[in-house]
Amino acid sequence: MSKKTEENFIIDDILKEGADIGDVDLSGVDVDAILKEADIDENILSQDKSLEFLNTKDDVTMKELLSGIDVEINKSSNPDHLIQNIIKEMNTDIISKKEEISKKLPKFKNSFEFVDFIESKKYKKNDDDKDENIFLLKNYKLNSKKKIEVLKFPPKTTLSSRFFKGGNILTSITANEDVIFTGNNLGIIRVYSCEKEMEYKSFFLEQIQKEPQAKRAVTCMDVSESISHLVCGYCNGFLSLWDLSKTNCIKFIPKEHKSCIISVKFIRVEKNNFEFLSSDLDGKVNRNVVSPGYFITSCDTETIIEYNKPIFLIEVFKFNKEEKKRYKFLEEQTTIVAFGCLDQILIYQLEPVKRKLFELKKPSYLTSYYVPDISFGIGYIPRNTPSIILDNLESTSDKQEKYDPNPVATKLGLNITTPQRLVSISWGKVIYIYTIIFNVEDGPKSIDLVGHYVNKSPILRMGFLSNSIIYILDMFKCFRILNTGLMTPGKVIFDEKDGTPVFQFNNKHKPELEEEKRLDQDILFQAYVPDEGNKKETKNTYNNLVMSQTKTLYILGKKTFYLGKLLNWEQCISNLQQEGEWMDLLTLGLDIYHGRNITLAGIPIDENERKKSVASILKGAIMQYSVNNTNIDLNQTKQDKAEEMLNKCIKICIEFCIEINEFEYLLDNIKPLFEVRGFLDLFLIDLEPFILKHKIADQKIKKDTIMKIVDIYKTKNKMDILEKIFTHLEISSINLDEIKDK
């Protein structure tokens, strides 16, 4: 067996939550080839029912094959331990034979070789077996190379022309839902509707117009969640707070910063209390509390950090409703904020008591300063690919290795099957995924590295777009969409020669949800020359010109504005339907329904909720697919071609409805479409192999359908097949005497 590279190790059938040996797909495995290779006498199979599983070619899993043996199979099962227990369960009179079998079975150095072995023994059908190949969707998925688009950039030509009219240079952007704010080099702020692609209004700070033109630029902005207020920072150190309903400046703050403001962020917006943070190029961070009064509006400013390097970004931690119920310390007003500077990330708690929580230093392998990025979010923890327990058939139970998807998460007691609170930090070309552990009573307890992702080039901007979904913009102006659950768990691996992070990937399950998108080499950035003693080096940041919000990206180029929209699973399915990519739609839908694909945005976490919502949409899709195919013009289509198309359509409809447990929907809604066009016989004939393969054993078929099946097979004098069909159906409600008389 040839040794495979790491990227080829993983197969679709074993990448799902809690997967173990029982989830390996053995459908189509050529058992005869396995027996021949192991030199096992097939007569042994007839001596002991515990080996009957070796004779099946049905679509089953290893767990189902071994269900008749009283042996516990789980993630921690060791192959040798498993084999020993299986042998113990076998009849004592042929134990020697079974021991001989266990010795002759192929030996695997690791789980990947086992998977290779199973894949190499797939049952190859001959001409007589062609009719048994009924699983068209499953077969299509194995060979499909279709890339699902998850990040879409709808054109905004009109809006772009409005943004860049007059030749002024845009210097910052912020947004909330449909409303976009831009600031330019002359201190003018403009407000736009993204959907309507029109300008609402523009305004400027009168005091800024008295400054030299080079000192007027709006360098950073932040808008409140209710889009009621806007805070702006300027390159000369000014701050302004605006009431957007009246478009007037509530408070002008001119003297608290002596250098360029490079980040502002709201903490709280209340009726008579506005709190926001501001940081400048000197490394000073202020907490500003603005309180409007009857006659004057006061501003209390507290300096919370004085650092010797610029603090380029501020990220506020926002607790969700579930967390507020879970943690008692949130009964008091609590604010947690992260600050990013050139050599470390600082995480502070500002209230009820101000304290520095965590300090994350710049990785030592970085030879020069990179401007980092930080984002708080919720998502799945990076995990190892589920392991196959048949790791080494000759190992002993005391050498048993337990499969652990993420050792750090296990040690911390985290549940990797549900999304967790994550902190994503980018340094150079690496994204580090941390989780913050909270004490119910006291608040943040620790921050722990649980995984990482190594990009091919340094990362300029990064952040959460949705649960588990992160975008990155790299130095080549390429955008990628990543899923945290598919990143690499644990610490970064370094190249032994040059000490750089090693890029890890696999062909089957990449963290990247789609291929990279390259937009514009001229994406705008801000350049600063921080004072670093004798060494002065220009630093470029994109923090105020590329921003993200839930499922949306806002990017400013020199001449073009880009709006990126993250598509959720429903939109991905809708796009495939519009493109007429029915097979890709249905296979993707099945993966989501069964929990094999949890990477797309918006997939419900709860299994019942997921299946219900997915089935509802997919039933409409399979109906439309059926309508499209039954409406073919038989006069314009060759008879053979028409029958081939209908055969394929019917088989796909049957397979699909069975997979989503909607057999009743198949009979009540899909079958009539073929019946009215005169294809009922073809439908029932195509249903036959699904019945014989025990795919609908638990489904009750209505009496009229049973009677029609009887008519077809009696007419064709195939009573032997009809008898087989009856043995595979739930027909307790049917009067067999009536069928017999018929």
VOGU-3710 file (C-alpha; in Angstrom, 3 decimals, decimal comma):
1> mskkteenfi> 0,000/0,000/0,000  1,461/3,321/-1,016  2,008/5,867/1,709  -0,335/8,829/1,352  0,297/12,454/2,142  -1,558/14,097/5,010  -3,941/16,024/2,785  -5,400/12,783/1,440  -6,086/11,195/4,808  -9,627/12,362/5,382
11> iddilkegad> -12,789/11,076/3,716  -16,271/12,571/3,817  -17,820/9,569/5,489  -15,903/9,999/8,763  -15,938/13,776/9,191  -19,031/14,260/11,266  -19,597/14,916/14,906  -18,713/12,009/17,156  -17,682/9,825/14,237  -15,958/6,569/15,032
21> igdvdlsgvd> -15,517/3,157/13,457  -19,278/2,822/13,198  -19,538/5,718/10,775  -17,228/4,362/8,095  -19,281/3,730/4,974  -18,874/0,124/3,878  -21,461/0,229/1,104  -20,153/-1,399/-2,037  -17,166/-3,054/-0,362  -16,019/-6,141/-2,251
31> vdailkeadi> -16,067/-8,659/0,603  -14,896/-11,480/-1,652  -11,693/-9,551/-2,307  -11,123/-9,051/1,419  -11,677/-12,757/2,165  -9,371/-13,760/-0,659  -6,628/-11,386/0,486  -6,906/-12,689/4,063  -7,049/-16,304/2,762  -10,226/-16,942/4,752
41> denilsqdks> -12,347/-19,969/4,003  -15,827/-18,767/3,080  -17,316/-21,922/4,586  -16,542/-20,480/8,001  -19,279/-17,938/7,396  -21,916/-20,628/7,512  -20,604/-21,975/10,824  -21,095/-18,837/12,868  -23,686/-16,108/12,462  -21,406/-13,598/14,134
51> leflntkddv> -19,487/-13,403/10,848  -22,521/-12,837/8,665  -21,577/-9,189/8,413  -18,758/-10,160/6,037  -21,253/-11,262/3,409  -23,325/-8,115/3,085  -23,047/-5,635/0,268  -25,876/-3,403/1,435  -25,454/0,274/2,293  -24,498/-0,194/5,933
61> tmkellsgid> -21,931/1,026/8,409  -19,486/-0,963/10,511  -21,630/-0,274/13,581  -24,618/-1,924/11,919  -22,502/-4,832/10,749  -21,319/-5,530/14,288  -24,683/-4,853/15,924  -25,279/-8,570/16,361  -22,184/-8,918/18,506  -22,389/-7,797/22,110
71> veinkssnpd> -19,305/-5,591/21,965  -19,220/-1,923/22,887  -17,834/0,246/20,067  -16,938/3,825/20,792  -14,297/6,481/20,204  -11,945/4,991/22,767  -12,183/1,428/21,471  -8,837/-0,142/20,720  -8,583/-2,457/17,686  -6,921/-5,298/19,571
81> hliqniikem> -9,351/-4,960/22,448  -12,228/-4,932/19,980  -11,027/-8,034/18,135  -10,495/-9,909/21,426  -14,042/-9,129/22,541  -15,469/-10,171/19,193  -13,616/-13,481/19,431  -14,956/-14,044/22,957  -18,496/-13,618/21,650  -18,010/-16,247/18,950
91> ntdiiskkee> -18,916/-19,924/19,330  -16,227/-21,739/21,289  -16,099/-24,701/18,902  -14,517/-22,606/16,167  -12,461/-20,168/18,262  -9,263/-21,491/16,735  -10,582/-20,685/13,292  -11,506/-17,166/14,400  -8,056/-16,575/15,844  -6,636/-17,675/12,530
101> iskklpkfkn> -8,892/-15,161/10,773  -7,863/-12,312/13,058  -4,202/-13,023/12,279  -4,836/-13,055/8,540  -6,798/-9,826/8,432  -4,788/-6,919/6,991  -2,677/-4,988/9,495  -2,957/-1,217/9,522  -0,350/1,143/10,942  -2,925/3,878/11,403
111> sfefvdfies> -6,550/4,795/10,781  -5,800/6,289/7,390  -4,488/2,996/6,053  -7,724/1,378/7,168  -9,705/3,963/5,199  -7,458/3,427/2,176  -8,037/-0,307/2,441  -11,819/0,051/2,589  -11,808/2,480/-0,349  -9,627/0,118/-2,407
121> kkykkndddk> -12,074/-2,737/-1,859  -15,166/-0,975/-3,144  -17,355/-3,485/-4,915  -17,019/-3,103/-8,700  -20,258/-4,064/-10,401  -20,388/-6,095/-13,578  -22,976/-5,759/-16,307  -25,471/-7,920/-14,408  -25,284/-5,600/-11,422  -25,926/-2,270/-13,186
131> denifllkny> -29,572/-2,121/-12,136  -28,457/-2,242/-8,490  -26,686/1,113/-8,801  -29,616/3,145/-7,534  -27,874/5,599/-5,240  -27,343/8,341/-7,805  -27,036/11,187/-5,297  -24,436/9,364/-3,209  -22,423/8,412/-6,279  -22,637/11,950/-7,650
141> klnskkkiev> -21,350/13,425/-4,403  -18,277/11,195/-4,472  -17,266/12,608/-7,857  -18,586/16,173/-7,672  -16,091/19,031/-7,883  -18,656/21,819/-7,647  -17,529/24,772/-5,518  -20,268/26,359/-3,441  -20,119/30,155/-3,435  -20,424/31,462/0,129
151> lkfppkttls> -19,217/35,070/-0,262  -20,910/37,175/-2,916  -19,975/40,669/-4,044  -23,027/42,225/-5,728  -22,024/45,179/-7,949  -22,421/48,647/-6,414  -21,467/50,768/-9,411  -23,759/53,703/-8,648  -22,732/53,823/-5,006  -19,049/53,691/-5,966
161> srffkggnil> -19,450/56,693/-8,281  -21,153/58,642/-5,487  -18,427/57,726/-2,994  -15,586/59,004/-5,140  -17,144/62,040/-6,770  -15,287/65,357/-6,512  -11,848/63,788/-6,245  -11,770/63,801/-2,439  -9,891/60,963/-0,766  -11,887/58,670/1,510
171> tsitanedvi> -10,042/58,081/4,771  -12,453/55,965/6,880  -15,682/53,991/6,755  -18,192/52,554/9,213  -21,606/50,986/8,727  -24,625/49,453/10,379  -26,900/47,294/8,250  -27,955/49,370/5,215  -26,495/52,689/6,373  -22,875/53,513/5,438
181> ftgnnlgiir> -20,782/56,432/6,689  -17,645/57,678/4,942  -15,147/60,286/6,109  -12,732/62,052/3,780  -9,481/64,006/3,887  -11,331/67,350/4,232  -13,271/66,293/7,337  -16,582/65,791/5,521  -18,823/62,910/6,625  -21,372/61,482/4,179
191> vyscekemey> -24,250/59,088/4,864  -25,490/56,610/2,227  -28,111/53,940/1,741  -26,381/50,802/0,501  -29,532/49,210/-0,932  -30,800/52,328/-2,718  -27,250/53,422/-3,625  -28,018/57,042/-2,802  -26,635/59,709/-0,483  -28,801/60,721/2,484
201> ksffleqiqk> -26,854/63,673/3,834  -23,425/65,115/4,562  -22,026/67,187/7,432  -18,740/68,353/8,917  -17,287/69,717/12,134  -16,986/73,488/11,953  -13,903/73,544/14,194  -12,034/71,184/11,871  -12,342/73,634/8,999  -10,071/76,063/10,866
211> epqakravtc> -7,277/73,496/10,844  -4,693/73,185/8,039  -6,030/70,993/5,221  -3,528/68,261/6,036  -4,981/67,975/9,562  -8,697/67,660/8,699  -9,019/63,990/7,760  -11,610/61,816/9,506  -9,416/58,861/10,445  -11,889/56,624/12,302
221> mdvsesishl> -15,601/56,365/13,109  -18,057/54,164/14,963  -21,855/54,180/14,769  -24,157/53,021/17,563  -26,204/49,844/17,197  -29,431/51,884/16,899  -27,806/54,136/14,255  -28,715/57,105/16,449  -25,213/58,419/17,191  -21,810/58,592/15,537
231> vcgycngfls> -18,387/59,194/17,076  -15,508/60,450/14,901  -11,746/60,754/15,383  -9,564/63,116/13,366  -5,921/63,133/12,361  -5,204/66,197/14,557  -6,465/64,494/17,745  -10,015/65,948/17,740  -13,061/63,888/18,719  -16,716/64,619/17,934
241> lwdlsktnci> -19,981/62,963/18,993  -22,984/63,388/16,673  -26,742/63,058/17,074  -27,718/61,616/13,695  -31,432/62,372/13,995  -30,665/66,096/14,115  -27,245/65,957/12,438  -25,698/68,118/15,128  -22,492/67,736/17,131  -23,408/66,923/20,746
251> kfipkehksc> -19,860/67,237/22,001  -16,590/68,454/20,536  -13,517/67,143/22,390  -10,363/68,933/21,166  -7,650/68,525/23,812  -7,624/64,996/25,230  -5,362/63,554/22,506  -2,178/65,148/21,178  -1,748/62,889/18,127  -3,809/61,254/15,393
261> iisvkfirve> -6,841/59,266/16,565  -6,584/55,786/15,032  -9,506/53,978/16,675  -12,830/54,822/18,362  -15,449/52,439/19,689  -18,772/52,853/21,525  -19,135/51,030/24,829  -22,623/52,192/25,714  -25,287/54,494/24,283  -28,076/55,553/26,620
271> knnfeflssd> -30,460/58,490/26,701  -28,288/60,710/28,899  -25,032/58,818/28,826  -22,681/58,090/25,922  -19,504/56,120/26,566  -16,804/55,460/24,018  -13,115/54,612/23,846  -10,507/56,428/21,760  -6,862/55,569/21,045  -4,118/57,574/19,350
281> ldgkvnrnvv> -0,788/57,147/17,639  1,090/57,777/20,914  -0,447/54,688/22,537  -2,890/56,577/24,749  -6,390/55,126/25,304  -9,134/57,271/26,844  -12,532/56,357/28,151  -14,926/59,235/27,383  -18,292/59,657/29,097  -20,508/62,345/27,547
291> spgyfitscd> -23,576/63,473/29,534  -25,964/66,010/27,973  -27,505/68,500/30,454  -30,028/71,329/30,340  -27,429/73,996/29,627  -24,155/72,233/28,830  -22,954/68,804/27,764  -20,173/67,525/29,989  -17,421/65,053/29,118  -15,484/63,067/31,693
301> tetiieynkp> -12,307/61,563/30,274  -10,219/58,889/31,955  -6,936/57,611/30,552  -6,953/53,831/30,975  -3,789/52,947/29,011  -0,612/54,884/28,288  1,617/52,802/26,095  4,750/53,621/24,134  3,426/52,166/20,866  0,279/52,899/18,815
311> iflievfkfn> -2,885/51,020/19,740  -4,416/50,419/16,332  -7,646/48,674/17,183  -10,287/48,369/19,879  -12,680/45,438/20,074  -15,547/45,344/22,597  -16,712/41,987/23,978  -20,525/41,725/23,784  -22,276/39,131/25,917  -25,343/37,416/24,472
321> keekkrykfl> -28,615/36,709/26,305  -27,683/33,120/27,149  -24,390/34,218/28,725  -26,142/36,911/30,751  -28,406/34,228/32,229  -25,553/31,799/32,872  -22,978/34,049/34,584  -23,793/35,707/37,876  -20,997/38,255/37,529  -22,948/39,812/34,651
331> eeqttivafg> -25,626/40,927/37,095  -23,369/43,936/37,476  -22,545/46,084/34,477  -19,473/44,437/32,946  -17,317/45,663/30,068  -14,465/43,675/28,516  -12,343/45,204/25,767  -9,341/44,081/23,705  -6,664/46,475/22,446  -4,261/45,647/19,640
341> cldqiliyql> -0,820/47,206/19,357  2,346/46,281/17,526  3,826/43,891/20,048  0,920/42,533/22,081  -2,826/42,181/22,581  -4,198/43,564/25,857  -7,560/42,451/27,232  -9,068/44,610/29,977  -12,128/44,545/32,157  -13,256/48,165/32,521
351> epvkrklfel> -16,121/47,647/34,960  -17,304/47,028/37,587  -13,609/47,142/38,501  -10,885/48,137/36,067  -8,231/45,419/35,695  -5,982/43,932/33,061  -7,170/40,392/32,370  -4,788/38,965/29,792  -1,669/39,952/27,894  -0,848/38,077/24,694
361> kkpsyltsyy> 2,634/38,838/23,392  3,644/39,000/19,748  4,898/35,552/18,644  8,660/35,311/18,916  9,125/33,942/15,395  7,953/37,225/13,816  11,122/39,044/12,816  9,422/42,393/12,208  6,357/44,122/13,542  3,003/43,244/12,031
371> vpdisfgigy> -0,197/45,111/12,812  -2,374/42,421/14,434  -6,137/42,040/14,301  -8,553/40,694/16,896  -12,184/39,609/16,798  -14,586/38,181/19,380  -17,096/35,616/18,202  -18,875/32,329/18,777  -18,028/29,153/16,925  -16,933/25,536/16,908
381> iprntpsiil> -13,545/24,783/18,424  -10,923/23,426/15,977  -10,867/19,643/16,164  -8,891/16,685/14,929  -10,441/14,502/12,281  -12,309/11,600/13,878  -10,020/8,609/14,197  -10,740/5,056/13,161  -10,285/2,663/16,052  -8,763/-0,018/13,822
391> dnlestsdkq> -5,378/1,611/14,313  -3,167/-1,411/14,839  -4,652/-4,879/15,051  -1,669/-6,203/16,994  -1,661/-3,592/19,751  -2,665/-4,590/23,256  -5,326/-3,056/25,444  -2,789/-1,444/27,775  -1,468/0,497/24,742  -4,919/1,734/23,903
401> ekydpnpvat> -4,918/5,270/22,572  -8,059/7,278/23,050  -9,179/9,494/20,227  -9,245/13,116/21,418  -10,563/15,733/18,951  -8,935/18,595/20,878  -6,819/17,757/23,955  -6,839/21,344/25,252  -10,627/21,577/25,011  -10,967/18,210/26,742
411> klglnittpq> -8,697/19,328/29,571  -10,748/22,511/29,981  -13,999/20,539/30,013  -15,334/22,220/26,871  -17,979/20,609/24,704  -16,683/20,670/21,132  -20,069/19,606/19,742  -21,577/23,006/20,549  -20,282/26,487/19,637  -18,090/28,187/22,247
421> rlvsiswgkv> -16,994/31,761/22,931  -13,883/32,311/20,798  -11,220/34,978/20,387  -9,503/35,162/17,006  -6,137/36,948/16,738  -4,017/37,318/13,601  -0,245/37,825/13,690  1,573/37,750/10,369  0,140/34,835/8,403  -1,250/32,923/11,398
431> iyiytiifnv> -4,698/33,094/12,998  -4,735/31,945/16,617  -8,036/30,699/18,039  -8,450/31,155/21,794  -11,317/30,485/24,138  -12,013/32,492/27,298  -13,033/30,460/30,334  -15,416/32,277/32,652  -15,951/31,663/36,339  -19,687/31,845/37,017
441> edgpksidlv> -19,185/34,095/40,039  -16,024/36,074/39,290  -15,840/36,455/35,520  -12,943/35,747/33,132  -10,647/33,057/34,486  -8,240/32,125/31,683  -7,623/32,422/27,968  -6,431/29,265/26,234  -5,153/28,522/22,740  -7,325/25,817/21,170
451> ghyvnkspil> -6,325/25,990/17,501  -4,839/27,923/14,616  -4,780/28,464/10,873  -1,675/29,219/8,812  -2,336/31,307/5,711  -0,028/31,329/2,695  0,740/35,045/3,133  0,526/37,686/5,900  -2,991/38,648/6,983  -4,002/42,319/6,822
461> rmgflsnsii> -7,560/42,136/8,161  -9,607/39,421/9,821  -12,848/38,995/11,759  -15,958/36,950/12,516  -18,804/37,271/9,996  -21,079/34,718/11,649  -20,951/31,809/14,084  -17,774/29,822/13,253  -17,237/31,876/10,060  -14,155/34,113/9,747
471> yildmfkcfr> -12,995/36,211/6,798  -9,385/37,129/6,078  -7,790/39,669/3,736  -4,136/38,945/2,983  -1,296/41,012/1,551  -2,193/39,930/-2,008  -5,670/41,411/-1,454  -7,241/37,961/-1,494  -10,299/37,225/0,625  -10,940/33,830/2,149
481> ilntglmtpg> -13,816/32,498/4,231  -12,822/30,015/6,946  -14,661/27,766/9,371  -13,147/27,630/12,866  -14,202/24,013/13,418  -12,070/22,870/10,475  -8,920/24,702/11,547  -5,973/22,864/13,085  -6,261/22,191/16,826  -3,391/22,958/19,174
491> kvifdekdgt> -0,213/24,929/18,708  1,500/26,030/15,522  4,054/23,661/13,972  7,276/25,307/12,787  9,597/24,410/9,945  12,830/22,948/11,334  14,971/24,793/8,772  13,736/28,384/8,827  11,494/28,426/11,917  8,426/29,667/10,021
501> pvfqfnnkhk> 4,877/28,366/10,632  3,974/25,310/8,552  0,959/25,602/6,282  -1,261/22,552/6,901  -4,082/21,406/4,664  -5,968/18,416/3,385  -7,865/17,845/0,183  -11,094/16,619/1,708  -11,889/19,077/4,489  -10,269/22,457/4,143
511> peleeekrld> -10,967/25,300/6,579  -11,544/27,439/3,473  -15,202/27,245/2,469  -14,448/28,348/-1,100  -11,557/29,382/-3,293  -9,940/32,754/-2,629  -11,440/35,915/-4,126  -9,124/38,651/-5,347  -10,883/42,003/-5,596  -8,622/44,988/-5,996
521> qdilfqayvp> -4,899/45,545/-5,578  -5,677/49,169/-4,667  -7,687/48,661/-1,479  -7,268/51,796/0,612  -5,185/51,765/3,788  -3,917/54,170/6,429  -0,178/54,716/6,791  1,473/55,823/10,035  5,067/56,420/11,077  5,144/55,555/14,783
531> degnkketkn> 8,105/56,830/16,794  10,183/53,761/17,670  13,354/55,510/18,739  16,001/55,535/16,046  14,002/53,138/13,895  11,101/54,727/12,036  9,113/52,304/9,919  5,850/53,008/8,120  2,933/50,870/9,299  -0,057/50,293/7,045
541> tynnlvmsqt> -3,420/49,386/8,568  -6,768/48,565/7,004  -8,767/48,732/10,241  -10,753/51,844/9,306  -11,177/51,095/5,590  -12,124/47,395/5,633  -14,776/46,534/8,187  -17,165/43,703/8,881  -20,526/43,303/10,487  -22,773/40,287/10,807
551> ktlyilgkkt> -22,579/38,526/7,412  -21,403/41,707/5,650  -18,059/43,123/4,496  -17,452/46,780/3,573  -14,283/47,475/1,571  -12,987/50,742/0,138  -10,751/50,711/-2,915  -9,223/53,785/-4,516  -11,987/53,953/-7,107  -14,459/51,243/-6,126
561> fylgkllnwe> -16,589/50,318/-3,131  -17,120/46,609/-2,493  -19,924/45,083/-0,476  -19,433/41,425/0,441  -22,395/39,326/1,537  -21,942/36,025/3,378  -24,517/33,566/2,074  -26,237/31,322/4,583  -27,127/27,720/3,797  -30,579/28,666/2,454
571> qcisnlqqeg> -29,095/31,219/0,050  -26,493/28,698/-1,133  -29,277/26,225/-1,942  -31,335/28,966/-3,622  -28,360/29,963/-5,805  -27,840/26,359/-6,905  -31,535/26,115/-7,786  -31,374/29,300/-9,863  -28,329/27,923/-11,683  -30,129/24,630/-12,352
581> ewmdlltlgl> -27,472/22,672/-10,433  -29,970/20,185/-9,042  -27,593/17,383/-8,115  -25,324/19,752/-6,215  -28,355/21,274/-4,511  -29,744/17,937/-3,377  -26,424/16,478/-2,204  -25,617/19,671/-0,290  -29,100/19,615/1,232  -28,666/16,020/2,395
591> diyhgrnitl> -25,294/16,815/3,941  -26,845/19,678/5,909  -29,890/17,609/6,880  -27,774/14,763/8,269  -25,280/17,082/9,985  -22,412/16,118/7,681  -22,039/19,771/6,682  -22,077/22,255/9,556  -19,722/24,722/7,912  -22,187/27,049/6,197
601> agipidener> -23,644/30,059/7,981  -27,006/29,851/9,710  -27,318/26,069/10,074  -29,411/25,394/13,216  -27,425/23,758/16,002  -30,332/21,719/17,361  -30,723/18,505/15,340  -34,526/18,487/15,319  -34,711/22,147/14,363  -32,110/21,616/11,642
611> kksvasilkg> -33,891/18,650/10,094  -37,260/20,356/10,217  -36,123/23,608/8,596  -33,911/21,891/6,009  -36,577/19,335/5,031  -39,125/22,116/4,540  -36,944/23,886/1,965  -35,691/20,716/0,298  -39,199/19,353/-0,284  -39,944/22,434/-2,343
621> aimqysvnnt> -36,711/21,935/-4,286  -37,363/18,246/-5,079  -40,893/19,164/-6,183  -39,551/21,770/-8,614  -36,944/19,311/-9,872  -39,704/16,751/-10,528  -41,910/19,303/-12,297  -39,038/20,373/-14,553  -38,317/16,785/-15,586  -41,915/15,620/-16,070
631> nidlnqtkqd> -42,606/18,611/-18,311  -40,203/17,467/-21,020  -41,709/17,434/-24,514  -41,729/13,807/-25,585  -42,292/14,825/-29,198  -39,102/16,874/-29,176  -37,017/14,366/-27,222  -35,924/10,947/-28,408  -37,787/8,138/-26,676  -34,628/6,523/-25,275
641> kaeemlnkci> -33,324/9,872/-24,052  -36,676/10,751/-22,460  -36,874/7,440/-20,596  -33,281/7,822/-19,418  -34,024/11,316/-18,062  -37,215/10,175/-16,344  -35,536/7,114/-14,885  -32,807/9,262/-13,398  -35,311/11,788/-12,063  -37,492/9,134/-10,435
651> kiciefciei> -34,555/7,380/-8,784  -33,217/10,670/-7,447  -36,634/11,657/-6,070  -37,049/8,305/-4,343  -33,528/8,273/-2,915  -33,851/11,864/-1,743  -37,230/11,514/-0,016  -36,099/8,337/1,724  -32,936/10,108/2,932  -34,931/12,948/4,540
661> nefeylldni> -37,517/10,510/5,928  -40,313/11,904/3,739  -41,576/8,736/2,047  -45,167/9,844/2,554  -44,378/13,110/0,749  -42,904/11,052/-2,096  -46,098/9,026/-2,511  -48,577/11,872/-1,930  -46,877/14,694/-3,834  -44,144/13,406/-6,137
671> kplfevrgfl> -45,690/10,182/-7,430  -48,823/11,945/-8,825  -46,595/14,127/-11,042  -45,351/11,028/-12,848  -48,744/9,332/-12,711  -50,605/12,089/-14,601  -47,972/11,944/-17,356  -48,409/8,173/-17,681  -45,166/7,173/-15,926  -46,597/5,389/-12,895
681> dlflidlepf> -45,339/1,974/-14,042  -41,846/3,381/-14,420  -42,077/4,995/-10,972  -43,101/1,743/-9,261  -40,450/-0,278/-11,090  -37,771/2,201/-9,990  -39,097/1,957/-6,449  -38,483/-1,819/-6,453  -34,708/-1,883/-5,730  -35,132/0,562/-2,844
691> ilkhkiadqk> -37,694/-1,802/-1,324  -35,530/-4,875/-1,889  -32,546/-3,136/-0,302  -34,623/-2,605/2,823  -34,541/1,202/2,533  -38,210/1,676/3,359  -38,842/-1,279/5,632  -40,397/0,877/8,331  -42,551/2,943/5,968  -46,225/2,155/5,535
701> ikkdtimkiv> -47,346/2,192/1,912  -50,965/2,991/1,121  -53,310/0,305/-0,111  -53,852/1,795/-3,575  -50,089/1,896/-4,160  -49,755/-1,739/-3,057  -52,547/-2,746/-5,424  -50,888/-0,959/-8,330  -47,588/-2,688/-7,572  -49,438/-6,017/-7,613
711> diyktknkmd> -51,056/-5,205/-10,969  -47,718/-4,335/-12,578  -45,900/-7,468/-11,462  -48,838/-9,794/-12,148  -49,136/-8,369/-15,650  -45,424/-8,944/-16,217  -45,650/-12,404/-14,589  -42,963/-11,573/-12,017  -44,613/-13,045/-8,952  -41,278/-14,124/-7,483
721> ilekifthle> -40,155/-10,475/-7,328  -43,546/-9,442/-5,950  -43,141/-11,949/-3,135  -39,721/-10,511/-2,288  -41,166/-7,013/-2,266  -43,850/-8,002/0,241  -41,258/-9,449/2,607  -39,546/-6,026/2,739  -42,641/-3,868/3,331  -44,769/-2,889/6,299
731> issinldeik> -48,136/-4,199/5,080  -49,866/-5,045/8,353  -52,796/-2,842/7,387  -53,277/-4,602/4,023  -55,667/-7,540/3,520  -53,411/-10,144/1,911  -56,390/-12,358/1,006  -57,771/-9,495/-1,042  -54,459/-9,160/-2,863  -54,295/-12,925/-3,380
741> dk> -57,814/-13,026/-4,853  -56,921/-10,137/-7,122
//
